[in-house]
Amino acid sequence: MTRDLQTIRSELLAIRFRKGEHEAFSELVSLWEDKLFYFLRRFTGNEQDAWDLLQQTWVKVLGGLGKLNDTSTLTPWLYRVARNTAIDHIRRQGNGFLPEEAAEGAEPLDNGNYDLRLENAELVHRGLAELSLAHREVLTLFFLEGFTIEEIAGILEQKPGTVKSRMHYAKKAMKLFLEREEGDDG
């Protein structure tokens, strides 16, 4: 992720918060709430759970922000906290595969070209809902949030090669879904 204005502003808010300006936390929440909610919504598939997880995420961020040594890692850290909060929720519910479990037994990469046409937002969102959690999360972080493979690897606490493999299979699955749905429309 490039250091855009939002990233720089976020880092400055984190520094202000660490220096005792507590209103900076409210500004940070306002700045990131929509993006983190969107990520959690894609992760959980349930709006109410996403709101609950977002609140839990902000409580954890509030407790951990003062310990974050390098503010340049704030953005991936926010997503990692949100993701870990969601994974804890899934484990407590016992009703879904965790991303790591879904990726086990993945086949080796082939050289297939899985360029995606993502013009139809409604169709893309329906497709994301059909994908496994591991695939949904890498596509969301890469295409919708703009993270690089290396940044995604940091958020997911996985090796870049694992992220690339998941991305490959996620694109393949999404392409098959889009082709099937577009075929049904025609």
Backbone bond lengths (Angstrom), bond angles and torsions (degrees), N, CA, C in turn:
res aa  C-N    CA-C-N  psi(-1)  N-CA   C-N-CA  omega(-1)  CA-C   N-CA-C  phi
1 M - - - 1.453 - - 1.521 107.50 -
2 T 1.300 116.02 129.63 1.448 119.83 178.65 1.518 109.57 -73.03
3 R 1.300 115.54 158.07 1.465 120.38 -179.93 1.517 108.42 -80.91
4 D 1.302 115.35 82.73 1.454 120.59 178.67 1.528 109.66 -83.79
5 L 1.309 115.07 -179.82 1.459 120.62 -177.46 1.530 111.91 -60.17
6 Q 1.334 117.12 -40.20 1.466 120.24 179.96 1.529 111.03 -63.64
7 T 1.320 116.84 -40.59 1.458 120.72 179.65 1.523 110.88 -64.34
8 I 1.309 116.14 -46.75 1.472 120.43 -179.99 1.525 110.53 -63.49
9 R 1.323 116.19 -44.81 1.476 120.10 178.79 1.522 110.27 -60.57
10 S 1.327 117.29 -41.34 1.464 121.70 179.36 1.522 111.42 -61.61
11 E 1.316 115.88 -43.69 1.464 120.07 179.63 1.525 110.78 -62.88
12 L 1.327 116.45 -41.13 1.465 120.04 178.14 1.527 111.04 -65.43
13 L 1.318 117.72 -38.77 1.461 120.90 176.90 1.525 111.01 -63.58
14 A 1.322 116.67 -39.90 1.467 120.12 178.16 1.528 110.67 -63.36
15 I 1.310 116.14 -41.27 1.475 120.06 178.34 1.526 110.00 -64.57
16 R 1.322 116.45 -44.58 1.469 119.98 178.33 1.517 111.12 -60.46
17 F 1.321 116.82 -42.03 1.462 120.46 179.29 1.526 110.41 -62.33
18 R 1.313 116.48 -44.02 1.467 120.75 -179.42 1.524 111.50 -64.31
19 K 1.322 116.61 -24.00 1.467 120.47 178.48 1.529 111.80 -89.02
20 G 1.327 117.18 5.45 1.453 120.43 174.78 1.512 116.03 102.49
21 E 1.311 118.72 1.91 1.467 121.42 177.77 1.530 108.47 -86.26
22 H 1.321 116.28 89.28 1.459 121.22 -172.89 1.522 113.67 -66.67
23 E 1.340 117.76 -24.10 1.473 118.78 177.34 1.531 111.14 -66.67
24 A 1.320 117.46 -18.85 1.466 120.74 177.47 1.524 110.76 -63.41
25 F 1.335 117.51 -30.95 1.464 120.19 178.42 1.528 110.30 -65.44
26 S 1.313 117.05 -42.50 1.473 120.48 177.96 1.521 110.75 -60.76
27 E 1.314 116.75 -39.54 1.461 120.37 177.74 1.527 110.79 -65.76
28 L 1.326 116.46 -38.72 1.464 121.22 178.32 1.533 109.94 -63.88
29 V 1.312 116.49 -43.11 1.464 120.68 177.39 1.524 109.75 -59.81
30 S 1.326 117.22 -47.52 1.471 120.84 179.95 1.522 111.35 -59.62
31 L 1.310 116.02 -38.15 1.454 121.11 -177.23 1.532 112.40 -69.74
32 W 1.331 117.18 -35.63 1.465 120.93 -172.28 1.528 115.30 -109.86
33 E 1.310 118.04 -9.11 1.461 120.29 -173.72 1.531 113.26 -55.98
34 D 1.314 117.55 -47.65 1.469 119.97 -177.81 1.519 112.21 -62.97
35 K 1.326 116.74 -45.19 1.468 119.59 -178.26 1.529 111.76 -66.19
36 L 1.330 116.67 -43.67 1.461 118.87 -179.92 1.528 111.18 -68.55
37 F 1.328 117.04 -36.95 1.466 119.40 176.00 1.527 109.80 -61.72
38 Y 1.315 116.61 -45.46 1.461 120.83 179.77 1.528 110.17 -58.40
39 F 1.322 116.65 -44.85 1.463 121.20 179.12 1.526 110.13 -61.73
40 L 1.323 117.24 -47.92 1.464 120.34 -179.22 1.525 111.75 -66.34
41 R 1.311 116.43 -33.83 1.474 120.30 178.03 1.520 110.29 -64.67
42 R 1.307 117.88 -42.00 1.458 122.14 176.87 1.525 109.81 -67.18
43 F 1.303 116.42 -33.17 1.457 122.02 -177.13 1.523 110.65 -72.62
44 T 1.331 117.21 -44.80 1.460 120.83 -173.34 1.516 113.46 -93.02
45 G 1.329 116.97 -30.56 1.451 119.81 -176.38 1.516 113.23 77.47
46 N 1.333 117.61 6.45 1.456 121.43 -177.06 1.517 108.34 -136.69
47 E 1.316 116.39 122.26 1.460 120.63 -175.22 1.525 112.92 -62.69
48 Q 1.327 117.46 -44.70 1.468 119.97 -178.93 1.528 110.81 -63.88
49 D 1.333 117.04 -43.54 1.468 119.97 176.71 1.524 110.55 -60.81
50 A 1.325 116.24 -40.14 1.471 119.53 -179.89 1.528 110.76 -62.22
51 W 1.346 117.83 -41.93 1.467 119.93 177.93 1.527 110.84 -64.28
52 D 1.329 116.75 -43.10 1.463 120.07 178.45 1.530 110.93 -62.15
53 L 1.321 115.67 -44.34 1.468 119.89 -179.88 1.525 111.30 -66.51
54 L 1.317 116.87 -34.15 1.461 119.83 177.46 1.525 110.24 -63.44
55 Q 1.325 116.79 -42.98 1.467 119.69 178.08 1.526 111.06 -62.97
56 Q 1.325 116.49 -42.81 1.466 120.60 177.39 1.529 110.56 -62.97
57 T 1.319 115.80 -38.66 1.467 120.26 178.18 1.516 110.64 -60.81
58 W 1.340 117.12 -46.49 1.466 119.88 -178.45 1.521 111.72 -64.83
59 V 1.332 117.67 -33.90 1.470 119.97 176.19 1.529 109.55 -63.62
60 K 1.330 116.84 -43.55 1.469 120.89 178.74 1.526 111.20 -66.40
61 V 1.329 116.47 -40.16 1.470 120.01 178.38 1.528 109.77 -63.30
62 L 1.314 116.34 -43.56 1.462 120.49 178.60 1.525 110.78 -57.86
63 G 1.319 116.74 -42.14 1.461 120.69 179.40 1.516 114.32 -72.87
64 G 1.322 117.28 -27.78 1.465 120.17 -174.60 1.511 115.79 -103.58
65 L 1.314 117.68 -13.34 1.465 120.69 -174.64 1.526 112.45 -61.47
66 G 1.305 116.91 -36.35 1.462 120.04 179.19 1.515 112.96 -67.93
67 K 1.329 117.01 -19.32 1.471 121.79 -179.59 1.528 112.76 -94.51
68 L 1.326 116.34 -7.29 1.465 120.39 -179.04 1.527 108.56 -73.17
69 N 1.318 116.28 109.08 1.467 120.93 -174.84 1.516 113.88 -74.03
70 D 1.309 117.23 -37.78 1.463 121.53 -175.04 1.526 109.17 -114.77
71 T 1.325 116.61 103.50 1.464 119.50 -176.90 1.527 112.73 -66.38
72 S 1.330 118.28 -15.74 1.464 119.37 177.57 1.524 111.09 -69.09
73 T 1.329 117.75 -14.18 1.462 121.43 177.57 1.531 111.75 -97.59
74 L 1.329 117.06 9.08 1.464 121.41 -175.53 1.527 112.97 -57.43
75 T 1.315 118.36 -49.52 1.464 120.65 -175.67 1.527 111.69 -60.54
76 P 1.331 119.79 -53.73 1.469 117.81 177.32 1.527 112.26 -61.66
77 W 1.333 117.15 -33.73 1.461 120.69 179.22 1.531 110.49 -63.38
78 L 1.334 117.91 -42.68 1.462 120.86 178.11 1.530 111.15 -57.96
79 Y 1.333 115.98 -44.45 1.458 119.89 179.24 1.526 111.41 -68.12
80 R 1.321 117.37 -36.49 1.464 120.65 178.54 1.537 110.06 -64.77
81 V 1.333 116.89 -42.69 1.465 120.32 177.71 1.530 110.03 -62.02
82 A 1.334 116.87 -44.85 1.467 120.68 178.82 1.529 110.77 -62.23
83 R 1.305 116.67 -44.16 1.462 120.93 -179.46 1.520 110.94 -63.71
84 N 1.322 116.78 -46.59 1.461 119.92 -179.60 1.525 111.62 -63.87
85 T 1.320 116.56 -35.14 1.462 120.73 175.83 1.525 109.90 -63.68
86 A 1.318 116.79 -42.72 1.469 121.22 178.72 1.527 111.21 -66.05
87 I 1.315 117.24 -40.70 1.469 120.55 179.37 1.529 110.01 -64.48
88 D 1.323 117.15 -41.66 1.466 119.96 176.28 1.527 110.49 -58.68
89 H 1.320 116.47 -41.81 1.466 121.85 178.80 1.535 110.39 -62.12
90 I 1.314 117.61 -45.35 1.465 121.87 -179.76 1.525 109.84 -62.88
91 R 1.325 116.65 -41.59 1.467 119.70 178.83 1.530 110.72 -63.32
92 R 1.328 117.62 -42.84 1.467 121.15 179.43 1.528 110.99 -63.49
93 Q 1.335 116.29 -39.01 1.459 120.82 -179.11 1.523 111.73 -73.64
94 G 1.335 115.71 -31.31 1.451 120.08 -178.32 1.510 113.28 63.14
95 N 1.341 116.45 30.71 1.466 118.55 -175.03 1.515 113.84 -127.01
96 G 1.307 117.08 37.14 1.453 117.41 177.61 1.512 111.31 -176.15
97 F 1.299 115.17 158.94 1.452 120.38 176.39 1.510 109.19 -79.64
98 L 1.284 114.85 139.84 1.453 119.51 173.46 1.520 108.04 -80.01
99 P 1.340 117.38 155.80 1.462 119.77 -177.66 1.517 113.21 -54.29
100 E 1.328 117.23 -39.68 1.466 119.94 -178.55 1.521 111.02 -66.19
101 E 1.331 116.89 -37.56 1.452 120.81 179.74 1.515 111.03 -68.46
102 A 1.314 117.17 -37.81 1.466 121.19 -178.73 1.515 111.36 -68.13
103 A 1.329 117.21 -26.50 1.457 119.99 -177.40 1.520 112.53 -88.30
104 E 1.331 117.98 -11.60 1.454 119.56 179.90 1.513 110.07 -63.69
105 G 1.317 115.49 143.30 1.443 120.52 178.93 1.510 114.03 75.22
106 A 1.325 116.60 15.14 1.464 119.60 179.40 1.517 109.74 -64.72
107 E 1.306 114.35 143.13 1.454 120.02 179.28 1.523 109.58 -74.77
108 P 1.331 117.42 157.28 1.462 118.31 175.82 1.521 110.96 -65.29
109 L 1.300 115.70 155.35 1.457 120.80 -178.87 1.520 111.35 -66.53
110 D 1.323 115.43 141.39 1.456 119.35 167.59 1.520 106.56 -106.45
111 N 1.288 117.61 -175.90 1.456 120.47 -176.41 1.523 111.75 -100.61
112 G 1.333 117.36 24.54 1.460 121.05 -179.66 1.515 111.35 -61.97
113 N 1.306 115.97 148.53 1.452 121.21 178.04 1.519 107.54 -100.72
114 Y 1.320 116.45 116.38 1.453 120.75 -176.97 1.518 110.40 -119.40
115 D 1.326 115.62 51.37 1.462 119.37 175.87 1.522 108.15 -62.12
116 L 1.310 114.76 134.49 1.458 119.78 -177.04 1.513 110.95 -106.85
117 R 1.323 115.42 141.07 1.457 121.29 171.96 1.521 106.20 -101.51
118 L 1.321 116.17 109.66 1.458 120.72 -171.89 1.520 112.50 -112.50
119 E 1.336 116.89 37.56 1.460 120.50 -176.95 1.521 112.58 -74.58
120 N 1.322 118.08 -34.20 1.459 122.56 -174.83 1.533 108.80 -91.54
121 A 1.331 116.75 98.71 1.466 121.67 -174.11 1.530 111.84 -60.85
122 E 1.324 117.15 -42.84 1.469 119.67 -179.09 1.523 110.95 -61.23
123 L 1.309 116.17 -43.35 1.458 120.90 179.63 1.526 110.95 -65.73
124 V 1.324 117.14 -40.30 1.466 121.36 178.61 1.527 109.80 -62.21
125 H 1.326 117.64 -44.11 1.467 120.58 179.95 1.527 111.47 -64.58
126 R 1.323 116.59 -38.63 1.465 119.44 175.48 1.520 110.14 -64.43
127 G 1.325 116.14 -39.73 1.456 120.21 178.22 1.519 112.48 -64.56
128 L 1.326 116.09 -41.66 1.473 119.71 177.51 1.521 110.69 -58.98
129 A 1.313 116.53 -40.32 1.463 120.55 -179.14 1.527 111.51 -64.63
130 E 1.331 117.31 -25.48 1.460 121.56 -179.54 1.528 113.11 -82.49
131 L 1.319 116.95 -19.10 1.462 121.07 -175.57 1.519 111.51 -79.07
132 S 1.323 115.27 160.45 1.462 119.79 173.13 1.521 108.35 -65.43
133 L 1.299 116.17 160.13 1.456 121.37 -179.29 1.528 111.55 -58.41
134 A 1.316 117.35 -43.18 1.465 120.81 -179.61 1.524 111.35 -60.53
135 H 1.313 116.25 -41.36 1.463 120.42 -179.18 1.521 111.36 -74.27
136 R 1.316 115.93 -40.93 1.466 120.46 179.44 1.524 110.46 -60.98
137 E 1.314 116.85 -41.39 1.454 118.49 -175.41 1.529 112.07 -71.38
138 V 1.339 119.60 -38.08 1.469 118.60 179.26 1.524 111.44 -69.55
139 L 1.334 117.17 -38.32 1.465 118.87 177.30 1.523 111.35 -65.88
140 T 1.316 116.54 -40.80 1.464 120.02 178.98 1.521 110.62 -62.35
141 L 1.316 116.72 -47.69 1.468 119.84 -178.05 1.524 111.94 -67.01
142 F 1.324 117.29 -36.60 1.464 120.11 -176.41 1.527 112.03 -80.12
143 F 1.327 116.90 -56.39 1.456 119.96 -173.63 1.520 113.35 -82.21
144 L 1.310 117.29 -39.76 1.451 119.62 -172.66 1.524 113.19 -93.78
145 E 1.327 117.69 -25.71 1.463 120.37 179.77 1.526 112.29 -107.50
146 G 1.329 117.83 -15.76 1.454 121.18 173.58 1.524 116.03 80.90
147 F 1.323 117.98 19.76 1.461 120.10 178.06 1.522 110.81 -77.76
148 T 1.325 116.41 151.88 1.463 121.84 174.04 1.529 108.82 -80.58
149 I 1.318 116.34 167.85 1.467 121.63 177.11 1.524 109.92 -57.20
150 E 1.327 116.84 -43.60 1.461 120.98 -178.65 1.530 111.30 -64.87
151 E 1.330 117.10 -40.19 1.464 120.31 178.38 1.533 110.70 -67.69
152 I 1.317 116.47 -39.53 1.465 120.10 177.13 1.525 109.78 -62.80
153 A 1.329 116.32 -41.95 1.464 119.92 177.86 1.533 110.60 -58.33
154 G 1.326 116.96 -39.54 1.459 120.44 177.36 1.516 112.24 -66.38
155 I 1.313 117.06 -42.84 1.466 121.39 179.50 1.525 110.29 -63.68
156 L 1.335 116.17 -45.10 1.460 121.10 -176.33 1.525 112.66 -82.83
157 E 1.327 115.73 -8.75 1.464 122.10 -175.72 1.528 110.31 55.46
158 Q 1.332 113.98 48.00 1.458 123.15 179.20 1.523 108.82 -127.96
159 K 1.312 116.04 166.68 1.460 120.67 175.29 1.526 109.33 -75.99
160 P 1.343 117.57 148.73 1.469 119.72 178.02 1.529 112.76 -55.76
161 G 1.316 117.70 -35.43 1.463 120.30 178.36 1.523 112.31 -62.47
162 T 1.324 116.55 -36.99 1.463 120.93 176.83 1.517 110.24 -65.94
163 V 1.332 116.40 -41.30 1.467 120.74 178.48 1.523 109.74 -64.01
164 K 1.325 117.15 -43.01 1.475 120.14 179.22 1.526 110.71 -61.77
165 S 1.326 116.68 -41.33 1.458 120.36 179.16 1.523 110.72 -63.95
166 R 1.327 116.60 -45.47 1.464 119.98 178.37 1.521 110.58 -62.60
167 M 1.335 116.03 -39.46 1.465 120.17 179.76 1.529 109.81 -62.49
168 H 1.310 116.36 -43.44 1.453 121.37 179.50 1.523 110.95 -57.47
169 Y 1.323 116.29 -51.34 1.456 120.21 -177.53 1.524 111.90 -71.22
170 A 1.318 117.06 -30.75 1.462 120.40 176.73 1.521 110.30 -66.52
171 K 1.324 116.53 -44.47 1.469 120.13 178.02 1.530 110.49 -62.72
172 K 1.313 115.81 -41.15 1.463 120.19 179.70 1.527 110.27 -62.20
173 A 1.327 116.49 -46.40 1.465 120.76 -179.82 1.527 110.81 -65.42
174 M 1.314 117.52 -41.33 1.464 120.75 179.58 1.518 110.19 -65.38
175 K 1.320 116.54 -42.29 1.471 119.66 179.63 1.527 110.41 -61.53
176 L 1.314 117.60 -42.85 1.464 120.50 178.30 1.529 110.95 -62.91
177 F 1.332 116.64 -40.96 1.462 120.31 178.16 1.527 110.48 -62.87
178 L 1.336 116.62 -48.10 1.463 120.17 -178.66 1.518 111.99 -61.99
179 E 1.332 116.72 -42.70 1.463 120.17 178.16 1.529 111.16 -62.20
180 R 1.314 116.73 -42.20 1.456 120.88 179.58 1.536 110.26 -64.00
181 E 1.322 116.92 -46.37 1.462 120.75 -178.30 1.523 111.83 -68.44
182 E 1.320 117.02 -41.53 1.458 119.69 178.26 1.510 111.36 -66.63
183 G 1.350 116.78 -32.05 1.451 121.45 176.09 1.517 111.62 -67.27
184 D 1.338 116.36 -35.46 1.468 120.90 178.95 1.519 111.29 -69.27
185 D 1.337 116.81 -30.51 1.460 120.98 -179.03 1.533 112.14 -76.58
186 G 1.332 115.77 -25.22 1.450 118.93 -172.29 1.449 116.42 -88.99
